[in-house]
Amino acid sequence: MVDRTGLRTRAATPADAAAIAAIYNQGIADLIATFETEPRRTEKIRKWFKPGNLIVVAETGVAGPLAFAASFPYSARPCYAGIGEFSVYVAREHRGRGAGTAVLGALIEAASTARLYKLTSRVFPENVVSRALSKGLGFEEIGTHRRHGQLDGFWRDCVIVERLLDTSTAGNQP
């Protein structure tokens, strides 16, 4: 699908692993989006491509992927089936141009098609761009994990965001 900014989104393939690793490694180096500190190698990203994982990319068609969004099962426990934990990363030189919106929108569509019930993530409180992105696409901030993990020797909080995708099962709540 091509959006109004000229970006095309599509399901990622293992051939995109090197580009995804490069984008993800920028996010790791920036220390604003993840607790991860070790750069990812292409081979590790290729292992993401298995049933239950959703990975989409945004591109202009010229230089390959410039953003990606991925959702992995929240937990292996059966009670959490249908919940995906997601991440969004945009190459530095393409930030602020709509790539995050395009790729997260495509991930929401893919998750709905895959019949996921909910997407959720944790965002550092100071990552105002990611928080605005998620809010703009219908995610709600539902709480904060205080001192959830350490990064560079400091405890960091995480804002929990979620979006219900399939409200037809809402009546199944206790």
Sequence and secondary structure as in RCSB ss.txt:
>XXXX:A:sequence
MVDRTGLRTRAATPADAAAIAAIYNQGIADLIATFETEPRRTEKIRKWFKPGNLIVVAETGVAGPLAFAASFPYS
ARPCYAGIGEFSVYVAREHRGRGAGTAVLGALIEAASTARLYKLTSRVFPENVVSRALSKGLGFEEIGTHRRHGQ
LDGFWRDCVIVERLLDTSTAGNQP
>XXXX:A:secstr
 B TTS EEEE  GGGHHHHHHHHHHHHHHTSS S  S   HHHHHTT STT EEEEEE SSSSEEEEEEEEES 
SSGGGTTEEEEEEEE GGGTTTTHHHHHHHHHHHHHHHTT SEEEEEE TT HHHHHHHHHTT EEEEEEEEEEE
ETTEEEEEEEEEEE  GGGGGG  
